[in-house]
Amino acid sequence: MEEIPESFTGKILFVCSGNSHGRCTAAIEEQARVLKGYGAEIHFFRIEGKGLMSYLSAIGKLRHYVDEHSFDLVHAHYGLSGMVARLSGAHPLVVSLMGSDVFGAWWLRLGVRIFTKFFWPLTIVKSEEMAAKVGVRKVKIIPNGVDMELFREKPKAEARQELEMGLNSSFVVLWPANPAREVKNVSLAQTAMERVEHSPCELKMVFDRPTEMMPLYYNAADVVLLTSKWEGSPNVVKEALACNTPVVSTPAGDVKKWLKNLEGCAICAPEPGEIAAGIDKALNHKGRINGRERIKELDNRNIIKRLFSVYAEVMNSPSQGIR
């Protein structure tokens, strides 16, 4: 059995979209933070602007940036960023697909499949569902990890007080997503809430909050709800489970793996009545669940070691440049 490295002290360049307030997404930033904690030196090349032309114009900029610096590894996140990295000649190269690049527009799915099969040295996906969708055998399945120290159980009353929610007796269903994103399916969440029998029951929408605050929201909630049409490996589900908070979800991404037969949780078809019944079932549980035990393998320390193994594999293989 191959030994998994305990640390990685190399210099890594993360390539990603920088349209999230001038930063990469929270999941990517969190991965960088954890890698730094294990000794890696992380740099960012953020692709700014939207549309295909923004990515095409980034190819030359990234080539110039890589030429001016010396990196041990380039790790691109999302399909378009991976294409930019490959076309710029960046190497050794690892590409992580995150979900929208696999389940989104047909032309992007086609491009991802072609690059995975022929051009990317190593591709990471977040779930078995994503691997099947890509349809290329050589992908590695490595879900995003969870900071088990940050995301942990805290008394509900204490969390609500810190968030200034008050100590009322209302049931709180947390919907941690951006309602402007169609894939998150906010209308399904709202319609389902109209059919929930427990009363009073409030749907609390939370998005764009600092990662450090999210454990308070999970612990303040009675149930965490996910109504997405599709996902890669939804972080909010795993983070809620780390806080031992019940979860009700559509069968998106790898949700079934983490929620199946977990008391106090429910996997529901994307239908308002079934989701409402799932919420009522979770509220009837009246307490915390054993979620933390279920996802213990997703502790960041375990996931990062698997990532180190991938890095070592790519760095020890012949150069993959196309200059």
Disulfide bonds with the S-S distance in Angstrom:
Cys16-Cys24 1.68
